């Protein structure tokens, strides 16, 4: 997750950080910022200043929001491999 963020330009990182902060401050948050995607996973939806769309998948763990995986959205549906990565990291937390 951290490496993905570091690979984005500063304006994109700032936009994602702002949305994560909004979610953390006002949790639980609904649409259009955040939506549940099942099994305890949530999706933060960020429109980037570069006209791209980012998604950060997170879960609630011990009363903390934990960012599990982030990606640039390229299709309407969330790619299966991105969901699988987030679910794998979620399971690792719960061990």
C-alpha positions as CSV (number, residue, x, y, z in Angstrom):
1,X,0.0,0.0,0.0
2,X,2.7,2.4,1.0
3,X,4.8,1.8,-2.2
4,X,1.7,2.3,-4.3
5,X,1.1,5.7,-2.7
6,X,4.7,6.7,-3.1
7,X,4.4,6.1,-6.8
8,X,1.6,8.7,-7.2
9,X,2.3,12.3,-7.7
10,X,1.9,14.7,-4.7
11,X,-1.5,16.1,-5.7
12,X,-2.9,12.6,-6.0
13,X,-1.4,11.5,-2.7
14,X,-2.9,14.6,-1.1
15,X,-6.4,13.9,-2.5
16,X,-6.3,10.3,-1.2
17,X,-5.0,11.4,2.2
18,X,-7.8,14.0,2.5
19,X,-10.5,11.4,1.8
20,X,-8.9,8.9,4.2
21,X,-8.9,11.6,6.9
22,X,-12.5,12.4,6.2
23,X,-13.5,8.8,6.5
24,X,-11.5,8.4,9.7
25,X,-12.9,11.6,11.3
26,X,-16.6,10.9,10.4
27,X,-16.7,7.0,10.5
28,X,-19.1,5.5,9.5
29,X,-19.3,7.4,6.3
30,X,-21.6,6.6,3.4
31,X,-21.8,7.4,-0.3
32,X,-20.3,9.1,-2.3
33,X,-17.1,8.8,-0.3
34,X,-17.3,5.3,1.1
35,X,-19.3,2.2,0.3
36,X,-19.3,-1.3,1.8
37,X,-18.1,-4.1,-0.6
38,X,-18.9,-7.1,1.7
39,X,-17.1,-9.3,4.3
40,X,-16.1,-6.3,6.4
41,X,-14.3,-4.4,3.5
42,X,-15.0,-0.8,2.6
43,X,-14.0,1.2,-0.4
44,X,-12.9,4.8,-0.2
45,X,-13.6,6.5,-3.6
46,X,-11.3,9.4,-4.6
47,X,-11.6,11.4,-7.7
48,X,-8.0,12.5,-8.4
49,X,-7.0,16.0,-9.8
50,X,-5.5,14.1,-12.8
51,X,-9.0,13.0,-13.9
52,X,-8.3,9.4,-12.7
53,X,-10.1,7.6,-10.0
54,X,-8.4,5.9,-7.0
55,X,-9.8,3.3,-4.6
56,X,-8.5,2.4,-1.2
57,X,-9.9,-0.8,0.3
58,X,-10.0,-0.8,4.1
59,X,-11.4,-2.6,7.1
60,X,-12.2,-1.9,10.7
61,X,-9.8,-3.7,13.0
62,X,-9.8,-3.1,16.8
63,X,-11.7,0.2,16.4
64,X,-9.2,1.4,13.8
65,X,-9.5,1.9,10.1
66,X,-6.8,-0.1,8.3
67,X,-6.0,0.7,4.6
68,X,-5.3,-2.7,3.0
69,X,-4.9,-2.1,-0.7
70,X,-5.0,0.8,-3.1
71,X,-5.3,1.0,-6.9
72,X,-6.3,3.3,-9.8
73,X,-9.7,2.3,-11.0
74,X,-9.7,1.5,-14.8
75,X,-13.0,-0.5,-15.2
76,X,-16.5,-0.2,-13.7
77,X,-16.1,-3.3,-11.6
78,X,-13.5,-3.7,-8.9
79,X,-10.9,-6.2,-10.3
80,X,-10.9,-9.6,-8.6
81,X,-7.1,-9.5,-8.0
82,X,-7.5,-6.2,-6.1
83,X,-10.3,-7.6,-3.9
84,X,-8.3,-10.8,-3.3
85,X,-5.2,-8.8,-2.2
86,X,-7.4,-6.8,0.3
87,X,-9.0,-9.9,1.6
88,X,-5.7,-11.7,2.1
89,X,-4.3,-8.7,4.0
90,X,-7.5,-8.5,6.1
91,X,-7.1,-12.2,7.1
92,X,-3.5,-11.6,8.0
93,X,-4.6,-8.9,10.4
94,X,-7.1,-11.2,12.1
95,X,-4.6,-13.9,12.9
